[in-house]
Amino acid sequence: MFSKRADGRILRNLDPYDKALCYVMPRRSDAHVYFTEEVDCKYFDEYIEKKKAEGRDITYLHIFTAAIVRAHAQYPALNRFVMNGRIFARNELTVSMAIKKRLRTSATSTTVKLPFTGHESILEIADAIDGSISEVKAPGSENSTDRLAARVMNAPPIFIKLIVWAIKLLDRWNMLPRAIIDASPFHTSVFITYLKSVGINGIYHHIYDFGTTGMFLGVGKEIFRPVLDEDTGEIRPGKVIELKVVADERF
């Protein structure tokens, strides 16, 4: 209905085949592709120890977030989404992730959505992540996502269904208010599932049909196995992490 959105602009000069895919596979759940990238932790660990000696605490979450942000900056086609059969270039580069407010199975969770330009250093990205996590873990803290969810879920079930239906309809026709897009973790460039923090293997996480998320990055715990050393060309005992990615193949 309307061609302008608060979070993106339509790409009109695309290959006809790319445009056709959006009609052949109208939903994100139709267009899932899965792949795994195995990475050697040796160089990460060396960097983490180097920064620790300098007084900076760097984690794998910082490293992989910085890597996915840089990838989106270098390959702008990653930062696109499909809505109602049209491919949009996203106006912003954002990363969403779920956060446990306390490290207990019974603890409540929330989500954060961090905006980036793609030009940040890993240290700047680490500061943004740590600051956001500290903020949501503070007693009594509530971000815009929490407030939006609370307002919707306080309604009777029939009204919740109507509200969600209305949000989906407005999103489909590019009329969703900017305030809802900003509060929604599902309207984001990439969603990171950091399962290493709870000590389990990575998973392939489905992409939501709700929102505009076009990529999920799953990061699991370390695995110990023989690896080929890139410096010496020899096999050595190693530690690796499997990055499991689910992406929307239409863009």
N, C-alpha and C positions, 0 to 999 in steps of 0.2 A: 504493500500500500504506500508506505513512505520510504524513500531511498536514503534518508539521512538518519544516522544513529548518533547517540552521545558518545559511543565508544569505538566507532570505526567508520570507514568510508568504503563504498562499493568499488571493487576493481572491475573495470569494464573491458579493458584491453587484454583479455586472457585468451589462451588457446581454447578453441571450441570444445576439445575433448575435456579439458579441465572443467568447463562450465557444465558439460553433459553429466559428469560424475555426480554433481550436486542433485540431479534429478533421478539418476539411476539409483543412488544411495542417499535418500533424503534425510536420514537420521544419522547422528554420530555413531550410534550402536550398529548401523549398517556398514560403517566405514572404518571400523577398528583395524589397525595393523599392529602387530606385536614384534618386538625384537629385544635381544639381550646383548649388552656390551660388557665384557669382562675386563676389569681394570686392575692392574698391579698396584698394591698399596705402598710399595717400597718408597716411591718418590713422594707420595703424600706424607708418609710418616717422617721422612727426612725433612720436608718443609715444615711440618708441624713442630718437630723438635727444634729446628732453627728459630722459628718464631717464638717458641716457648723460652728459649735462651734470651730473646730480646724483650721478654715480658709480655708477649701477646699470646692469648689462648685461641688457637685455630682448630676447628673440628672438621670432620668429613662433611657435615651439613653445610658449613661455610664454603668448602671447596666445591662441592657438587652444585650448590646454588650459584656460585660465581661462574662455574662452567656453563650451566644452562642459560644464564643471563647473557654471557658472552656469545654463546652459540646463536641465540635469538637476535643479538645485535649484528652479528656478522652475516646471518642468513635471514633477512627480513621476511621471507616467505613462511618461516616458522610461526611468525607472529600474525597469523591470519585466523579467521574463523568463518564458518558457513552458517547463514541464517536464512531460512525460507528460500532456499535454492540459489542464493547469491553468496559470492565470496567477498569478504570484507578484509581490509587491512586494519589492524587494531591501532588505535591512536596512542596507546600506552603499552609499556612492557611491565607486566606484573607477575608475581609469583605467589601462589597460595600454598598454605600448608596447615595441617591440623596440629594443634598443640594440646598436650595434657597439662592441666593447671597444676597437677601434682603427680609425682611418679607412683601412683597407686592405681590398681585396676578399677577401683570404685570412683576415682576422681573424675570430675567433669572435664569435657574437652571443649575447645573452641577452635576457631580458624582465624588465621591472619592473612592479609593480602598486602604484599610489599611492592611498592612501585620503584622501578629502576629506569635509568636512561640507557644502560648498556655500556656506559663508559666508566662505571665505578671500578675501583680496585677491589681485590679480595678483602682487604682490611675494611674498606667502607661498607662492603656487603656484610661482613661479619658484625660490624657495629650496628647495622640496621636490623639484622636478625636478632642479635642479643638484646637490643633495646626493646624490640617488639615483644619478645618472649618474656622479658622482665616485666613489661607493662601488663600483659594479660595474666601473669601469675601473681600479680599484686593482689592482696586481699580486697575483695569487693569490687575488683576491676570489671569493666564491661566495655567491649568495643562495639562498633556500629553493627557488626554481624550479630553479636549477642542480642543487642537491642531490637533489631529487626526480627530475629527468630522469636524472641519473647513476645513481641506484639502480635505476631501472626498466630503463634501457638496458644495464646491465651484466649483465642476465639473458640466458639463451639466448632466441632468437627465439620459440620456442613459449611460453615463460613470459611474454615481453613481451606477446604477443597475449592471453594469459589475464589478465594484470594489467590491460591496457587494457579488456578486456571486463568485468572485475569492477568497475573504476572507473565505466564507463558504466552498468552495472546498478545499482550503489549510488546513483549520481547520479539515475537515472531514478526510483528508489523512495525518494528523499529520505533516504538513509542514508549519504551520503558524509561521511566525517569532516571536521571543521572544519579540521584541519591540512592536508589535501589541497586543500580549497577555498581556503584562504589562500595556498597555494603555487602554485596554478594561475592563470596569466594568462588562461585561457579562461573563468574564472568572474568576470566583471567587467562593469561598467556599459557601458563603451565602450572600444574598442581603437583607438588612434591609429597610423596608418602615416605617418610623417613622411619622405616621399621627397624633400622639398626638401634635406635634408642630404646627399643623394647626387646632387643635380642632375638629377633626372628628373621628368617630368610625373606628376601624380596618377593613381591608378588606383582602380577600383571593386574593393575587396577583399571576397571572399565572407565570409559569416558562417559560423563553424564550427558544425557540428551537435554537436560535442563541447563540453561546458561550458554556459554560460548567456549568453555574449556576445550582446547584441541589436543592437549598432550598431558599424560600422567607419567611422572618419573618415580619409580619405586626403588628405594635404596635399602637393601637388607644388611644383615650382619656380615662380618668378614668370614671367609672360607679359607682354610689352609690346604694348599695343594702344591705340587711341583709347578714351577713357572719357568719360562724362558727369559733369562736376564738379557735385557736389551743392550746393556753395556758390554757384557762379556760374551754373549752368545751361548752361554752354558745353562744347563738346567740346574735350578736351585730350589730349596724349600721356600715357599712364598705364601703371601697372604693376598687374597683378591676379594673384590666386591663385584657382584653382578648387578648391573644397572638394568632394570626391566622397564621398558618404555612401551606405552600404548599411545598411538597417535592416530589422528584423523587423516587418512590418506588423500582426502579430496583437495588438500592444499599442501 
